[in-house]
Amino acid sequence: LVFGKDLGKGSFATVRHAQRILKGKARSQWRSYAVKEIKKEHEKVARREVNVMRRFSHPNIIGFVSFFASSRHFHIVSEYAQNGDLHSLIVRLGPIAVENTRFTAAEILSAVE
């Protein structure tokens, strides 16, 4: 994996964009991931998050890919959502129209069933 720009930062972790380099392939064919780097002193938080992510498999939930440790961090690799999450979309575009809210709510509920 080759790490790129930071996507977000919280009190326990930083999420970074990463790509898997495929030799002989165009850069546009490299797969993108979001990698959450959690400081080693927060191992309990990292393991809890991995356990939760592994339980969910739904098209509307970012998928878990891998988990590994380096000397200073735990790394949680997940699918990359190019357009961000629902919260980012609402912040960027403003409130969701009522007609779309019903659909969005139904999609969220189907993901947690």
Secondary structure, DSSP 8 states (H G I E B T S, - for coil): -EEEEEEEE-SSEEEEEEEE--TTS-GGGSEEEEEEEEEGGGHHHHHHHHHHHHH---TTS--EEEEEE-SSEEEEEEE--TT--HHHHHHHH-S--HHHHHHHHHHHHHHH-
